[in-house]
């Protein structure tokens, strides 16, 4: 004789299943947002590089003063500290796990695919920097099993890296070179010229 499962057991099973689905949905959202901000940062960097080049042509004296100031600050940094920081990078177990799985299907010696080898290149860079969030995104895009990876930690890393990428983009878009490139009218350009000159005089 079959016995029906108690109602509280069914409710608990439904609750757990629903909780898992919510977590998966939230993780997918984080992955999409991470990919978007990463692509946006890449495009912003490309634009910023062009804007800086034009800024140098239009304001050579001011730009040189800014570069000289940055060079002086760089001289004050102890290179031995940078080497120590590099040595302190210890690969996490999940990072090693994800990288091995990605390498199995993307390594240039194993596949003849430009797309997959590009994934391998990105994964190698991410692994070298112990960037587990990027490794997780790559693995997810390749439909690699990530069920045994600490998703709580990954979600925190995705949120952190996304915020960092957003901040980097905002910093570039708030720069003098960007403001100058975005100026459309002569009036706007005159205002920005004065801002640039005052900023350089006060800070460099």
Secondary structure, DSSP 8 states (H G I E B T S, - for coil): ------HHHHHHHHHHHHHHHHHHHHHHHHHHHHHHHHHHHHHHHHHHHHHHHHHHHH-HHHHHHHHHHHHHHHHTS-HHHHHHHHHT----HHHHHHHHHHHHHH-TTT---HHHHHHHHHHHHHHHTT-HHHHHHHHHHTT---TTS-HHHHHHHHHHHHHHHHHHHHHHHTSHHHHHHH--SHHHHHHHHHHHHHHHHHH-
